[in-house]
Amino acid sequence: MSNSSLPLLLVDGSSYLYRAFHAMPPLTTSSGQPTGAVRGVVNMLRKLAKDYPESPIAVIFDAKGKTFRDDIYSDYKANRPPMPDDLRAQIEPLHTIIRAMGLPLIIQDGVEADDVIGTYAQQATEKGIPVVVSTGDKDMAQLVSEHVTLVNTMTETVMDIAGVNEKFGIPPSLIIDFLALMGDKVDNIPGVPGVGEKTALALLQNLGSVEDIYANLDKVPTLEVRGAKSLAKKLEDNRDKAFLSYELATIKLDVELEHSLEELIPVDPDNDALLALFTELEFKGWVTELSKGGGTKAKKASPNAKQAAEEAPAAAPEEAVEINRDNYETILTEASLEAWVDRLSKAELFAFDTETTSLNYMEAKVVGVSFAVAPGEAAYVPFGHDYLGAPEQLSEEQVLGKLKPLLEDENVKKVGQNLKYDASVLANHGIALQGIAFDTMLESYVVNSTANRHDMDTLALAHLGHTNISFEEIAGKGAKQLTFNQIQLDQAAPYAAEDADITLRLHQALWPQVEAVEGIKSLFENVELPLVPVLSKVERTGALIDATILGQQSAELAADLERIQREAWELAGEEFNLASPKQLGVILFEKLGIPVIKKTKTGAPSTAEEVLQELALDYPLPALLLEQRGLAKLKSTYTDKLPTMINPHTGRVHTSYNQAVTATGRLSSTDPNLQNIPIKTEAGRRVRKAFIAPEGYRIVAADYSQIELRIMAHLSGDEGLTNAFNQGLDVHSATAAEVFGTSVESVTPEQRRSAKAINFGLIYGMSAFGLARQLHIGRNDAQRYIDTYFDRYPGVARYMEDIRVFAKEHGYVETLMGRRLYLPEINASNGMRRQAAERTAINAPMQGSAADIIKKAMIDVDKWLSTLKVDAKMIMQVHDELVLEVAEDQIEPVTATLCDIMSAALKLDVPLLVEAGVGMNWDEAH
């Protein structure tokens, strides 16, 4: 390789392999072959080649087996878990693709990829060739010099000497010393015990290298660092560890390389091979790209693979969009605002976003709004920035006065990202947002609810290949983080305008995927999108709380916890910390000799809740500990915390309903979490007494009865189950009569309880082993119950088998309203993961259909309440239940109509039974 101004790109393949595996969703082909890490690494290589055109690229991976560091220190990397099977399966396909791309692939035994990269970087430097190392590994910072820089394509950051100083607080020359003092848990480099990041930095910044520190141990006590007086002795006692760690952390620069620097020359890609590989791995976009580029035809995919490739949601872009933030406009004059209002009013659709003072929708004030009418054509109009020296802005009255008619016009179509929040904060300014046509968060959610996240930054990276400006970049972190009104406009405006621009681009990327499947499109248009204003209204209404009741409960719970602690100490024969897993493990498994039934990843006996539940069947102390944990959580999460969450202006608590979190479509709630208030314990039910009706009103709680079993009857078409529901029988007693061979009238409470466990257990895919544990019976008896159940209800057995087969062939299951629930591990080679996916395949259509039904019911109930001006308000949605505040003189008609509307939310082959209760508080009404 001759001298060149073009940098040599050295890719740390092992670093990116792991990062891609953990960052990407668990993608698989239709046959179950994992592909997420392959896609992530190839994406990174393509981006790198685009960012550094004409530069040679070489990719270096770790070799299998031990390295020289294992000879130096036998425990090196001993704590690292084995490579996951799904990652191991992707290594060979990735290597094959890299070679087909024409890139040198370097794997050298006896050393790590870091050492190979370090040696190549050193040799290139000596020849005057600049080097860019592409990695996510902080250890590589020691290689940075005037000739060597680091680039992280996943975060789009470049680190030179100044960048290392800024990030670590020390120059590259001290990075090895930094690692030697701190150690590294990931690689099991010991370091100096008791020396953390702050102490290590203080030592290095004041005294210099590790050698300098040990030459000046007498100066250590004078440093302004915590524990300085005892630090010198720690360092002296661990001198050997420090220098051993230094040796382990040092990247070798003199490896005898099997391939010379001159050999790192890429060759032309083998497009035919790439086409075949991309077809096999179902990378549709790249297949299309290569096919258009004139490559040979791809191998014909199997019908199922082809179908899955066409139907599975896109999970990663194959080309990053180009964003030019310099084109964004900051609106500071009335003329400019009027021109934009005119553009917005004429646009078929525009993206809209608010910037506010808080994430709490009840407290937040809007300080500026952004919009986009086409990709790259975006603007931000500030009116509430109040930092010192802020430029002249338009007033809130000028901006919102001009925008209010536009925002409230239902014929002017808007798209946003989580518009429920924007609607709520605009309501604080007297604006009722209308014309919500699309929401990119919900578009992503209906396309693939099993994706981990649907926030804008994640979606931008996944669908556009673009990394947004992060809020922390412009606002800082932690306690000193600025609110948006404090951020200077030269930083705030590009951030805000980019949000609108990216939202519009995301809609253009996501909407074709929504439209492609009629059921998904219908779900979006008829359920998820109409629910946005309904949820906003429910959230802003809030629930009335009696803080006095909760205060009394907290005091009583505190007394109960003290009693439990005394009883636990008495059973243990000594005092111990009930919240300490370590102390608890000693008491249970060493002192009391209770058998260990499960261990943690570190090998310690587990004291997790499921372990205690099993032990509680035979031992009194675990049962006591479970009670303690339940009451402690109830106290800290609800009786102590809820009073602090009461809004001073409304006297109510205002939860946030999360519409795009659960895989099944169910709503979740946060701040406070109303879904997790226990219902099965007396103490949990008492918390509901604090949710009260205002004077002149009552609480009405309407709950779907056995909705998932009814959906099972509908989906399976089983005659016995369907008849039981259509005849209005108690389905658990009917099942008990079938399983135990008796009449419905003769079923005992114990038999009904067993039948209930069977009914609900089987729709969750419970095995005979699980049923045996739940009913405290033998496994053979449990299997006999299950066999008898399926004999009596053959339609259920047939449905379960059919849905497993469907899931394996298609990679997803569907709800009654068309929601798709993808199952990436339904064909996994790992048996436990595959079986878990099969259980999900059985249950997800029921859970998901129940979620869709209650969402549709909320929309219908809200329309009824709003249209007829009924004196009632929806205040909560919890599981299968709607909770309303209803005027005392309208209880009977409202309750009857409410039940009718909920029952009619979806037509099934069996009736949707809704039961309603009335009370002064939520507990009385439930």
RAVEN-V30967 format. One record per helix or strand. SS is the DSSP state (H for helix, E for strand). FROM is the first residue (numbers start at 1). TO is the last residue. Records with the same first field share a line. If there is no record, write none. Layout:
SS = FROM-TO ; FROM-TO
This chain:
E = 8-12 ; 28-28 ; 34-34 ; 57-61 ; 67-67 ; 104-107 ; 110-110 ; 131-134 ; 148-152 ; 157-159 ; 184-184 ; 189-189 ; 329-331 ; 350-356 ; 366-374 ; 377-382 ; 414-416 ; 436-439 ; 543-545 ; 599-599 ; 605-605 ; 652-653 ; 656-658 ; 668-670 ; 691-692 ; 697-704 ; 812-814 ; 820-822 ; 872-878 ; 881-887 ; 914-919 ; 921-921
H = 13-23 ; 36-51 ; 68-72 ; 85-100 ; 113-126 ; 138-143 ; 161-168 ; 172-182 ; 197-207 ; 210-215 ; 217-222 ; 228-237 ; 239-249 ; 261-263 ; 271-280 ; 284-292 ; 303-311 ; 325-327 ; 334-346 ; 396-407 ; 419-427 ; 440-447 ; 456-464 ; 471-475 ; 478-480 ; 484-486 ; 489-515 ; 518-541 ; 547-572 ; 581-591 ; 609-615 ; 620-639 ; 642-645 ; 682-690 ; 707-716 ; 719-726 ; 731-740 ; 744-746 ; 749-763 ; 768-775 ; 779-792 ; 794-810 ; 831-867 ; 888-903 ; 922-925
